[in-house]
Amino acid sequence: MQFTFFHLMPYRPLDMAERHKHRAGWVVLPNTLYDPKKGANEYDSYINQLVYAEKLGFDVIAVNEHHQTAYGIMPAPNLIAANLIARTSRAKIAIIGRALPLVNNPVNIAEEFAMLDNLSKGRIITGFVRGIGNEYHSTGINPYWSHERYQEAHDLIVQAWTKPGPTSYEGEHFNVRYVNIWPRPYQAPHPEIWIPSMGSSETVKWAAAPERKYPFLVTFSSRELVSRYLNVYREQARQYGYEALPRQLGWASPVYVADTDERARKEAKEGIETLFNDFLAVPFQMLLPPGYMSLPSMKNTMRMRKALGAQKRLTLEELADSGVVVVGSPQTVRDQLSKLRDETGAGKLITMLQFGTLSDELTKRNMEMFASEVMPHLKD
Amino acid sequence: MPGTETKHKVRDVSVRMMRGGSGPPLLFLHGANGLPVWLPVFDLLSKHFEVFVPEHPGFGTSDNPPWMRNIGDLAMYYLDFIEGLGEHSVHLVGQSLGGWTAAEVAVRNCTRLKSLTLLDPAGIRVKGQPSGDNFIWSPEEAVRNLYFNQAIPDQILGTQLTDEQADIALTNRFATAKFGWEPRWYNPSLERWLHRISVPTLIMWGKEDKLFPAAYAKHWGDKIPGSRVEIVPECGHVPAVEKPEITAKEIVRLYQGTR
């Protein structure tokens, strides 16, 4: 397997009592709750963890993009990537991903990735996402066109990377007379593109297409759903007439390892529960603005929500039992990960070893434990 | 007399439409919540007019043609629609998103309009007075914030939607986002051309509107030559629902002034 150490960079000093006086930790959470001195220390800690992950033998260190939220303080993940390039030499650096529909000129994304790829001499992996629903509120971009803008931005970026310039691009949302980027990407034809997703069938079909074969990463989903979505991708690949390779299949999950199951659950509890209930949780009209999902998918989602009734706080126990998070002794974690790998043929594991309010000290222990007790058993 | 439901087709677009009453034609353009039931205000109006209430393309079960991408397309569609009614001209009434559409129709071409009534219309921005954010409101807030008299939302919220009604509400929300999300609830060009409206115009506004503050009414009144502004007390965003008698009375008064 290929191992990725992924970071969200949550703002841990958040006053949770204050946070719950507001709709969410997104969009409308007053930024007076952000203390720059504490925030600066958070960046220090997190960048050190990413750099340390290379030393521990992770293949990839990864960041992503979020806006106007305590959930992740990386509105410009490329700035972190540039910093990581200077402090590492071996690991691939993944930005998974940039939210394509949220920009008004996707050529900028193509340019910045090309620069990073040159600066790192080809160590960059990219990821293309649509952003989380909340970000259509915080950027003002119309979610009704989210899918269309994503497709066009993707096509434009790949064109900028691969077609000798100048070319032009003519879309409904983006219309660019001169596509002619300097620098061009270091890797030929271009850096890898990963597709993190919550498993929408439209996305699976698109990512698996023979002209793309993009690695597909299922995020924040139960064991059962990860298995289902990855197998849908494999099935889709067969329909296209080829067999999906392990490198095309992956999943992302918070992981916590300690000596015993009991200790692991105790130490991970607060971090996991703050991640899901305090940082991530938002009302559905914020998370799923109109058009973010297709109308048929949205109709189903609304019916499921109606059946479920009111949402309660999620507990570590529930999340661990359903496999949304993997928490336990080295043996437990090894067993769960290899079982899922065998069921799905996945070759990529994207681990979140810091999550929610988990402290630097526990993060470091978790990273070391994972690297020494779990990784060697699952390496190819 | 409740209206009857029909289908109305113009070019390649078929929409649901309610119609009722007799007299000169009045075209009512609904707001973001979609095609309403046959409201008391329509009964009152149908004593004087033949009332047509179409469901906009993209809403409910009307067609959603892929070329309909913005409010300008919707306005041009309604110019086609009015020609397709077989009537020489109509009294045009629009609520909120429908009011915005009606104004966009009127700045383009008034020759087939007899009068124009805008009820708490979207369509312009007043700096320093942002609209309420109906896309972030919870489902309960979204109902409560539309009315001054809370007995109305109490009743609405007390009724469970059928699956079919929930699907229609969701479809309407999608269409509303398409037209109104960005720029939020206005067209930067519209205000520059309001002087072109050359038919008798009435602007009605609920004094307690939480979506578009009643302060907007004066801006509309100042821009549309010869228009009349009526602020309705103890009324929220939807005068047609909350104050049907006043709404109908003022529209009839406007019509009588045109004869």
Interface residues (C-beta under 8 A of the other chain):
Chain A: R23 V27 V28 Y136 H137 G140 I141 N142 P143 Y144 W145 E172 P283 Q285 M286 P289 P290 G291 L295 M298 K299 M302 R303 K306
Chain B: R69 F135 I136 W137 S138 P139 D163 A166 D167 L170 T171 R173 F174 T176 A177 K178 W181 E182 P183 R184
